[in-house]
Amino acid sequence: MSLVLAVDDEPQLLRALITNLRARGYEVDAATTGEIALEMAARHHPDVVVLDLGLPTLSGIDVIRGLRGWSDVPIIVLSARDAERDKIAALDAGADDYVTKPFGLMELLARIDALLRRATRPNGDVPRIAGDAVSGFGDVRVDAARHTVMRDGAPVALRPKEYDLLVALLRRNGQVATRIELLKEVWGYDDSVMSRTVDTHIAELRRKLESDPANPRHILTVLKTGYRLSRE
């Protein structure tokens, strides 16, 4: 039975999380502060963490950084903060996904299910470039065998999901990938899960890999559909 660590300082929301997670068959640890969450995580090693950002004393961002110092446990962030900079800060710290309050419990449960399924698959079913060859576009080179990305000869630090998303786009050789396809391939979500996490990760890839992120030449948006990668 998988263990979920639910962290939130709102008693009503925390109780709802505990009730619904247990009804889904999960074991649940609950914490109302970041300090308690880190202590519980170190003691019980949860399979997934559902974490509020707006915690007293120790912030959710600090909790993520603390966890990432020793664990790769999947982390879903909950927050009333809808600003893009807050999402980027959470993802930069090491969160896997971001859910804005208020949210539907069924969707959150679907995201937890998907992250746990992916975490238990061999190698996480990470998308690969055919033959693990060196590939790229513009001044960017991706060496899939070494799991490295270089831009103009200098290494680029990508988070795991950013790297997987980039490889998923490269594999399509210029063909369009819908958001749902990318959510399924990179995050393991199904059609019931709607998420802006693809858009947030695309924005970060552009910031790190495009000369002019506001006017990208390579990581392109296909209106009302998704994204494609141009090598030109």
C-alpha positions as CSV (number, residue, x, y, z in Angstrom):
1,M,0.0,0.0,0.0
2,S,1.4,3.4,-1.0
3,L,2.0,6.1,1.6
4,V,1.0,9.7,0.9
5,L,2.4,12.5,3.0
6,A,-0.2,15.3,3.0
7,V,1.0,18.7,4.2
8,D,-1.3,21.7,4.7
9,D,-2.1,24.1,7.5
10,E,-5.8,24.4,6.7
11,P,-7.5,21.8,8.9
12,Q,-10.6,21.4,6.8
13,L,-8.6,20.8,3.6
14,L,-6.2,18.4,5.3
15,R,-9.1,16.4,6.7
16,A,-10.7,16.2,3.2
17,L,-7.4,15.0,1.8
18,I,-6.9,12.3,4.4
19,T,-10.5,11.0,4.0
20,N,-10.4,10.8,0.2
21,L,-6.9,9.4,0.1
22,R,-7.8,6.7,2.6
23,A,-11.0,5.9,0.7
24,R,-8.7,5.5,-2.4
25,G,-6.7,2.8,-0.5
26,Y,-3.7,4.9,0.4
27,E,-2.0,5.1,3.8
28,V,-1.7,8.7,4.9
29,D,0.7,10.7,7.0
30,A,-0.5,14.3,7.8
31,A,1.5,17.4,8.8
32,T,0.6,21.0,9.4
33,T,4.1,22.5,9.3
34,G,7.1,22.1,7.1
35,E,9.2,21.0,10.1
36,I,6.9,18.2,10.9
37,A,6.6,17.2,7.2
38,L,10.4,16.9,6.9
39,E,10.6,14.8,10.1
40,M,7.8,12.5,8.9
41,A,9.3,12.1,5.5
42,A,12.7,11.2,6.9
43,R,11.1,8.6,9.3
44,H,8.5,7.0,7.0
45,H,9.7,7.6,3.4
46,P,6.4,8.4,1.7
47,D,5.8,7.3,-1.9
48,V,4.3,10.8,-2.8
49,V,4.1,14.2,-1.1
50,V,1.1,16.6,-1.5
51,L,2.4,19.9,-0.2
52,D,0.9,23.3,0.4
53,L,3.2,26.2,-0.4
54,G,1.8,28.7,2.2
55,L,3.0,27.0,5.4
56,P,3.9,28.8,8.6
57,T,7.5,29.3,9.6
58,L,9.1,26.9,7.1
59,S,7.7,27.5,3.6
60,G,6.7,24.9,1.1
61,I,9.6,25.8,-1.1
62,D,12.0,25.2,1.7
63,V,10.3,21.8,2.3
64,I,10.8,20.9,-1.3
65,R,14.5,21.8,-1.1
66,G,14.9,19.9,2.1
67,L,13.4,16.8,0.5
68,R,15.4,17.1,-2.7
69,G,18.6,17.0,-0.6
70,W,18.1,13.3,-0.1
71,S,15.0,12.1,-1.9
72,D,13.4,11.9,-5.4
73,V,9.9,11.3,-4.0
74,P,7.2,12.7,-6.4
75,I,5.9,16.1,-5.0
76,I,2.6,17.7,-6.0
77,V,2.4,21.3,-4.8
78,L,-0.9,22.9,-3.7
79,S,-1.2,26.6,-3.6
80,A,-3.6,29.5,-3.8
81,R,-0.8,31.4,-5.6
82,D,-1.5,31.4,-9.3
83,A,1.4,33.6,-10.4
84,E,3.7,32.0,-12.9
85,R,6.7,33.0,-10.8
86,D,5.4,30.9,-7.9
87,K,4.9,27.9,-10.2
88,I,8.5,28.3,-11.6
89,A,9.9,28.7,-8.0
90,A,8.2,25.4,-6.9
91,L,9.3,23.5,-10.0
92,D,12.8,24.9,-9.8
93,A,13.0,23.7,-6.3
94,G,12.1,20.2,-7.4
95,A,8.3,19.8,-7.4
96,D,6.8,17.5,-10.1
97,D,3.5,19.3,-10.6
98,Y,1.5,22.3,-9.4
99,V,-2.2,22.4,-8.5
100,T,-3.9,25.8,-7.9
101,K,-6.5,26.1,-5.2
102,P,-9.4,25.6,-5.3
103,F,-9.1,22.3,-7.1
104,G,-11.1,19.2,-7.7
105,L,-10.2,16.3,-5.4
106,M,-10.8,13.7,-8.1
107,E,-8.3,15.4,-10.4
108,L,-5.8,15.6,-7.6
109,L,-6.3,11.9,-6.9
110,A,-5.8,11.1,-10.6
111,R,-2.5,13.0,-10.6
112,I,-1.3,11.2,-7.5
113,D,-2.3,7.8,-9.1
114,A,-0.4,8.7,-12.3
115,L,2.8,9.9,-10.5
116,L,2.8,6.7,-8.4
117,R,2.3,4.5,-11.5
118,R,5.2,6.2,-13.3
119,A,7.5,6.0,-10.2
120,T,7.0,2.2,-10.1
121,R,7.7,1.5,-13.8
122,P,11.2,0.4,-14.8
123,N,13.2,3.5,-15.5
124,G,10.0,5.5,-15.3
125,D,9.4,4.8,-19.0
126,V,11.4,7.8,-19.8
127,P,11.1,8.9,-23.5
128,R,14.2,8.2,-25.5
129,I,15.8,9.4,-28.7
130,A,16.1,6.6,-31.3
131,G,19.5,4.9,-30.9
132,D,20.4,7.2,-28.0
133,A,22.2,9.4,-30.6
134,V,23.3,12.9,-30.3
135,S,20.5,15.2,-31.5
136,G,19.6,18.8,-31.4
137,F,18.6,22.1,-33.0
138,G,20.2,25.5,-33.5
139,D,23.1,25.7,-31.0
140,V,21.6,23.0,-28.7
141,R,23.0,19.5,-28.6
142,V,21.3,16.6,-26.7
143,D,23.4,13.5,-25.9
144,A,20.8,10.9,-24.8
145,A,23.4,8.3,-24.0
146,R,25.0,10.7,-21.5
147,H,21.8,12.4,-20.5
148,T,23.4,15.8,-21.2
149,V,22.3,19.0,-22.9
150,M,24.8,21.6,-24.3
151,R,24.1,25.0,-25.7
152,D,26.8,26.8,-27.7
153,G,29.3,24.3,-26.1
154,A,28.3,25.0,-22.5
155,P,26.3,22.6,-20.3
156,V,22.6,23.4,-19.6
157,A,21.1,22.3,-16.3
158,L,17.6,20.9,-17.0
159,R,15.3,19.5,-14.4
160,P,14.4,15.8,-15.0
161,K,10.9,16.6,-16.4
162,E,12.3,19.4,-18.6
163,Y,14.8,16.9,-20.1
164,D,12.1,14.3,-20.6
165,L,9.8,16.9,-22.3
166,L,12.6,18.0,-24.6
167,V,13.4,14.4,-25.6
168,A,9.7,13.8,-26.2
169,L,9.6,16.8,-28.6
170,L,12.8,15.7,-30.3
171,R,11.5,12.2,-30.9
172,R,8.7,13.6,-33.0
173,N,11.0,15.1,-35.6
174,G,9.0,18.3,-36.1
175,Q,5.6,16.7,-35.7
176,V,3.1,18.4,-33.4
177,A,2.6,17.0,-29.9
178,T,-0.6,17.8,-28.1
179,R,-0.6,18.8,-24.4
180,I,-2.5,15.6,-23.5
181,E,0.1,13.5,-25.4
182,L,3.0,15.1,-23.5
183,L,1.2,14.8,-20.2
184,K,0.7,11.0,-20.9
185,E,4.3,10.5,-22.1
186,V,6.3,12.6,-19.6
187,W,4.1,12.7,-16.5
188,G,2.0,9.5,-17.0
189,Y,-1.3,11.4,-16.7
190,D,-4.4,10.2,-18.5
191,D,-7.2,12.2,-20.3
192,S,-9.0,12.9,-17.0
193,V,-6.1,15.2,-15.8
194,M,-5.9,18.7,-17.0
195,S,-2.7,20.6,-16.1
196,R,-0.8,23.7,-17.1
197,T,2.4,22.0,-16.1
198,V,3.4,21.4,-19.7
199,D,3.1,25.1,-20.5
200,T,5.2,26.0,-17.5
201,H,7.9,23.5,-18.4
202,I,7.9,24.7,-22.0
203,A,8.4,28.3,-20.8
204,E,11.4,27.1,-18.8
205,L,12.9,25.2,-21.8
206,R,12.6,28.3,-23.9
207,R,14.2,30.4,-21.2
208,K,17.2,28.0,-21.0
209,L,17.5,27.0,-24.7
210,E,16.2,29.9,-26.9
211,S,18.1,33.0,-27.7
212,D,14.9,35.1,-27.5
213,P,12.4,33.1,-25.3
214,A,9.6,35.6,-26.0
215,N,10.0,34.9,-29.7
216,P,11.1,31.3,-29.9
217,R,12.6,29.9,-33.1
218,H,12.7,26.2,-32.2
219,I,10.2,25.3,-29.4
220,L,7.0,26.5,-31.1
221,T,3.4,26.7,-30.0
222,V,0.8,25.3,-32.2
223,L,-2.4,27.3,-31.5
224,K,-5.1,25.4,-29.5
225,T,-3.1,22.1,-30.0
226,G,0.3,21.9,-28.4
227,Y,3.9,22.2,-29.3
228,R,6.4,21.2,-31.9
229,L,10.2,21.4,-32.2
230,S,11.8,23.0,-35.3
231,R,15.4,22.1,-36.0
232,E,15.8,25.0,-38.5
